[in-house]
Structures are given as structure tokens and as C-alpha cells.
Amino acid sequence: MNARQDNGSFVAIDSISGAGTSSQVKEYQYVDQSATSGTLRYRIKQVDIDGRFTYTAIVHIAGSSTVSQIQLYPNPAQDEVYLKGWTTGNAASVSIIDMNARVVSNTSVQQGQSLNISTLKAGQYLVRLVVNDKEYVLRMMKAK
């Protein structure tokens, strides 16, 4: 796991051993205990057995003090969630991102409008909300 520093470079903040070669999807989780407020940037460096590596796309996550005004509820949820907390009547652009950094859904919603998540597999997701040129990322748990 790499985190971006103020000077723009990425540094390794932790390492998680892989499950080895598999034809099935493996899920990993990481909590950055030193995360601060503001926009945080992360990427994952995946190293293969032969030493070759690739990086995921950079994921932007709003630190705790920035996210407090935006709400996603209920969480966990089964079929739908609601988003609210921005100050204008503008629609928000919403992307749902799985833990492999893949965008699984793109849509736009008005404040308080439901967001259908019934087709998603159970698990943890990031919900990226862009409204009024500001970006927020929240965690969402999709229940079975």
C-alpha cells in the first residue's frame, strides 16, 4: 500500500502478503491508522511471484474532517442507500468502486434520492461523490 505525501511522491506505508496464485477473487483490507484530514491519495503496488509489479489507479479519499457533512445511509445496506449533506440543489455524480479499484457503477443523484445497490455483490465499496467541484469518498458495506 502506498500513500501520497505532500511533496507528490508516494511512499510505502504497509505490506500485506498475498494469498498466492488463485483463479478466484481475493479481497484484502487495510486501515491507515495515521490518516489525517483533507484529501488522501492511495494506490496499491501488486508484486507478482516473478518480481514484476503493477500499480492500481490512484484513489482519492476525503479524510474525516472533510466527510462529516456528507452522509450515506443506511450503512450497511441491502438494496438502496441515500446520500445527503451538500449545500446546493445540484445533482451529484456518484461512482461506486469495489476493493479492486474497479468502478462498478456510475450515476448521478439529487440530494436525498435513493441509489439502487441491489445488483452489487455483498462486500465493502467506496462511494465517490463529486458535487460543486468537490470530491468526497465514503465507505459503504453492501449486506447480503
C-alpha positions as CSV (number, residue, x, y, z in Angstrom):
1,M,0.0,0.0,0.0
2,N,1.4,3.4,-1.0
3,A,0.3,6.8,0.3
4,R,1.0,10.1,-1.4
5,Q,2.9,12.7,0.6
6,D,2.6,16.4,0.4
7,N,5.5,16.7,-2.0
8,G,3.6,14.5,-4.5
9,S,5.7,11.3,-4.2
10,F,4.3,8.0,-3.0
11,V,5.8,6.1,-0.1
12,A,5.1,2.5,1.1
13,I,3.0,2.6,4.2
14,D,2.5,-1.1,4.7
15,S,2.7,-4.5,3.0
16,I,0.2,-7.3,3.0
17,S,1.2,-10.8,2.0
18,G,-0.9,-12.2,-0.9
19,A,-2.8,-15.4,-0.9
20,G,-0.7,-16.9,-3.7
21,T,-1.8,-17.9,-7.2
22,S,-5.6,-18.2,-7.4
23,S,-8.2,-18.2,-10.1
24,Q,-10.7,-16.8,-7.6
25,V,-11.1,-13.1,-6.5
26,K,-9.2,-12.5,-3.2
27,E,-10.2,-9.5,-1.1
28,Y,-7.8,-7.5,1.1
29,Q,-8.5,-4.7,3.6
30,Y,-6.2,-2.1,5.1
31,V,-6.9,0.7,7.6
32,D,-4.4,3.6,7.6
33,Q,-4.1,4.4,11.3
34,S,-2.1,7.6,10.5
35,A,-4.6,9.1,8.1
36,T,-5.2,12.8,8.5
37,S,-8.0,15.1,7.4
38,G,-8.1,16.5,3.9
39,T,-7.9,14.5,0.7
40,L,-5.7,11.4,1.0
41,R,-4.3,9.6,-2.1
42,Y,-3.5,5.9,-2.2
43,R,-2.5,3.3,-4.7
44,I,-1.7,-0.4,-4.4
45,K,1.5,-1.9,-5.7
46,Q,0.9,-5.5,-6.6
47,V,4.1,-7.6,-6.9
48,D,4.0,-10.9,-8.8
49,I,6.0,-14.0,-7.8
50,D,8.5,-13.2,-10.6
51,G,9.1,-9.7,-9.1
52,R,7.1,-7.8,-11.8
53,F,4.7,-5.3,-10.4
54,T,1.8,-3.0,-11.4
55,Y,0.1,-0.1,-9.7
56,T,-3.6,0.4,-9.3
57,A,-5.3,3.7,-10.2
58,I,-4.9,6.4,-7.6
59,V,-7.9,6.5,-5.2
60,H,-8.7,9.8,-3.6
61,I,-10.3,9.6,-0.1
62,A,-11.6,12.5,1.9
63,G,-10.2,12.5,5.4
64,S,-12.6,12.5,8.4
65,S,-13.0,16.3,8.8
66,T,-14.0,16.8,5.2
67,V,-16.6,14.0,5.0
68,S,-18.6,14.9,8.1
69,Q,-21.1,16.9,6.2
70,I,-21.9,14.2,3.6
71,Q,-24.0,11.3,4.8
72,L,-24.6,7.9,3.3
73,Y,-27.3,5.8,4.9
74,P,-28.3,3.2,5.9
75,N,-24.8,1.6,6.1
76,P,-24.7,-1.4,5.8
77,A,-27.4,-1.6,3.3
78,Q,-29.0,-4.3,1.1
79,D,-31.0,-2.7,-1.8
80,E,-30.6,1.1,-1.6
81,V,-28.7,3.9,0.1
82,Y,-29.3,7.6,0.3
83,L,-26.8,10.5,0.1
84,K,-27.3,13.9,1.6
85,G,-25.3,16.8,3.1
86,W,-24.2,19.1,0.2
87,T,-25.3,22.7,0.3
88,T,-26.8,23.3,-3.2
89,G,-29.6,21.7,-5.2
90,N,-27.1,20.4,-7.8
91,A,-27.1,16.8,-8.7
92,A,-24.0,14.8,-7.5
93,S,-22.0,12.5,-9.7
94,V,-21.7,9.1,-7.9
95,S,-19.2,6.3,-8.7
96,I,-19.2,3.0,-6.7
97,I,-15.8,1.4,-6.6
98,D,-15.0,-2.1,-5.5
99,M,-12.0,-3.1,-3.4
100,N,-10.1,-3.9,-6.6
101,A,-10.3,-0.2,-7.6
102,R,-12.8,-1.1,-10.3
103,V,-15.7,1.3,-11.0
104,V,-18.8,-0.9,-10.8
105,S,-21.4,1.9,-11.2
106,N,-21.7,5.5,-12.4
107,T,-24.8,7.6,-11.9
108,S,-26.0,11.0,-10.7
109,V,-28.3,11.6,-7.8
110,Q,-30.2,14.5,-6.2
111,Q,-29.8,15.1,-2.5
112,G,-31.9,12.5,-0.6
113,Q,-32.6,10.4,-3.7
114,S,-32.1,6.7,-3.3
115,L,-29.2,4.9,-5.0
116,N,-30.0,1.3,-6.1
117,I,-27.3,-1.1,-5.0
118,S,-29.4,-4.3,-5.2
119,T,-27.3,-5.8,-8.0
120,L,-23.9,-5.4,-6.2
121,K,-22.3,-8.4,-4.5
122,A,-22.1,-8.3,-0.7
123,G,-18.9,-6.6,0.4
124,Q,-17.2,-3.3,1.0
125,Y,-17.2,-0.5,-1.5
126,L,-16.0,3.1,-1.9
127,V,-18.7,5.6,-2.9
128,R,-17.1,8.6,-4.7
129,L,-19.4,11.7,-4.8
130,V,-18.5,14.8,-6.8
131,V,-20.7,17.8,-6.3
132,N,-19.8,21.5,-6.8
133,D,-16.3,20.6,-7.9
134,K,-15.6,18.9,-4.6
135,E,-14.9,15.2,-4.2
136,Y,-15.9,13.0,-1.3
137,V,-15.2,9.3,-0.8
138,L,-17.2,7.3,1.7
139,R,-17.1,3.6,2.7
140,M,-20.2,1.5,2.1
141,M,-21.0,-2.0,3.2
142,K,-23.3,-4.0,0.9
143,A,-25.1,-6.7,3.0
144,K,-26.3,-10.0,1.7
